[in-house]
Amino acid sequence: MEKQHLVGHWFQQGGKNADYNWSEFADHFALQFEDKQARKAALEELSRMRQGATQYFTDYASDFEYKLAIAGGQSWPDEARLGYLEVGLNKVLRTALVITTLPTSYNE
């Protein structure tokens, strides 16, 4: 009962736009109850994360996606997610991508 007040206001108001958006509620719920220390640690790891010199991109991307999910990055703007991803690429891959037009959408 003591934690009911953490989500009660959202149910009374229906969220920011009073439309009872389930995705917005899930974000609100996560913000109230997720382990904030784990989120902070994942964010710090994302900022330091680098692809190994011989590491396959798919392996790096998998690790990156995992840390991004823990950090709550699924809702970040594409520019932020792409920025974190590109900074961590190894020198060989970054050099090879210079002649390529990179996507502006994270999902691409």
N, C-alpha and C positions, 0 to 999 in steps of 0.2 A: 504494500500500500504506500510505503514511503517514496517509491520511485514513480508513482502514478503522476505526480505533479510535473515530472519531466516531459511527459507526452500529453498530459491533459489539456494544456493550453493549445497545442496544435489541433486537437480534436474539436475544441470549442471554436476555434477560428477557421479551421479548414486549410491551414497553411497560409503562405504569403498572399495568394490570390483567391483565397476562400473557395478553391475548386477541389479540395481533397485529393490532390495529385499524389498517387501512391509512390511515385519515384521520389518526390520531395519528402514524403513521410519517411521513406527508407533512409534518405540522407539525414534527416533530423534524428531518427532513431539511432543511426550509427554514431552521429555526433554526440548523443547523450550517453551511449552505453559502450561504445568500442573502447578498447585499450588505447588510451592516448599516448602512453609511453611507446607502445609498439609502432604506432603511426609516426611518431617523432623519429624513432630510430630508423624506420624505413625511409623516411624523407632524407635523413642524413646520409644513409647508405646510397640512395639515388644520386645525391650530389657528388659522391666520391666514386661511384661505380664506373669502371672502365673495362672495355672489352680486351681480353688478353691478346697478345701478339699472334697466337696460333688458334685462338678460340673461334669456332664457327659463329657466324652472326645469329643463326637460329638459337644457339645455346645462350648467347648473350641476351637476345631479345626475350627469351623465356624467363631468364633471371630478372630482367628489367621489368617485364609485365607483372611478375609476382610482387616485386617491391613496390611497383606503382599501385597495385591493388591495395596493398596494406597501407600505403601512404594516403589512400583516398584519391588518387590521381585520375580515376576514370571520368570524373566530372570537370577536370581541368581543361582549359582551352587547348586546342590543338598545338598552338605555338609553344606553350609551356611543355607539353609532353614531348613534342619533337625536339625542343631545345635540350631537354635532359637526355634524350636518346642520342642525339647527334654528338653532344659533348663527350659521351662515353665511348664513341667508336674508336677503334685502333687506327693508327696513322696510315697503315696500308689501305684499309677500307676507305677512310676519309679522303685519301689522295685519289683513289680510283673513282670516287663519287663526284669529284670536281667537275668532270665533263658531263655529268648526268643532271637532268632537271629533277630535283627531289620533289616529292609530293608535298602539298600544303595541308593535307588532311592526315591526321594521325592514322586513321584506319587504312588509308591507301598504303 
